[in-house]
Amino acid sequence: MSDVAIGLDVGGTKALALAVARDGRVLGEAQAATPHDATRQAGEATAVVLTELVHGLAASHGLRVSDTPVGVGLPGLMRRDGRLAFAPNLQSASGADLGSLVGTALQSSRVFCENDANCAAVAEHEWGAGRAIDDFVMVTLGTGIGGGIIAEGKLLQGRSGFAGEIGHMVVEAHGIPCPCGGMGCWERYASGSGLKRLILEAAKEGQLPTLLDEHRSAEGIRPEDVTRAAAEGLDEAIDLLRQISWWLALGLSNLVAILDAGHFVIGGGLSSASDLVLPFTREYLANLVEGYQSRPAITVTGSMFGPRSGAMGAALIAFERNS
């Protein structure tokens, strides 16, 4: 039985790999850009990058690759058999059996795949902000929005394994086109890509004079530039985060109505701005939820592990499925 697992979290822009001990301690970390190569077999380019990350971490920690359980968190519709059925933000891997591809490359039968936000939910429930909470929704804010639902202490997977695709709730009828093929999906408004869209629109309307002066063009302003400027008190940046917070609260209010959810854990890359975003979100949520004052208190907290949650949960799933 291995005392260390490697967890991989594949996002739309980067893949994060962690070496994790059974008690949740992170022993090592590596990352690489996520490839989007549609000219190769589905998932092949992604598998190459993930294999390299595993080999690198294993070598640096003296692990034998074939004996080390590996968990892979992937964005999109993950079937119960581990195949990535459809991934709007990783379309070059849609349909791929990445567990088999990576396992073959590693000469290992210990590679296990799961939806990335499900992984994050599992990590937060076992070790983090959702510990001792048996009913909560994990919301990961990255390139898109992922979701993992813990119900009565267990991960809710649904009929096909696709439960939790909350980023594709429609929040604006006939709204912005989404890579999933729909329009007006929540993740087009409240994710990192949603913030980027707001940056471009605000710059076009002349609302970002200071940020434009610093970065010369709207395309050069990154979401992290906005969160940094907001933390420094720049009003134009704070206004952008207020807008993102309203859209986040709108989606959460829908989940309250559908699931009677009382606890939300917010993770992913954009969660690094949680100290700024979450107070606004709570304020808006109180006005958007039906019967807010008549319900038990609704909590919205930041993830304990931030952008690491998905990779930590992938490692935890590897431990569990390898036992």
Buried (B, 14 or more C-beta within 10 A) or exposed (E): EBEBBBBBBBBBEBBBBBBBEEEBEBBBBBBBEBBBEEEEEBBBBBBBBBBBBBBBBBEEEEBEBEEBBBBBBBBBBBBEEBBBBBBBBBBBBBEBBBBBBBBBBBEBEBBBBBBBBBBBBBBBBBBBBBEEBEBBBBBBBBBBBBBBBBBEEEBBBEEEBBBBBBBBBBBBEEBBEBBBEBBBBBBBBBBBBBBBBBBBBBBEEEBBEEBBEEBEEBEEBBBBBBBBBBBEEBEBBBBBBBBBBBBBBBBBBBBBEEBEBBBBBBBBBBBBBBEBBBEBBBEBBEEBBEEBEEEEEBBBBBBBBBBBBBBBBBBBBBBBBBE
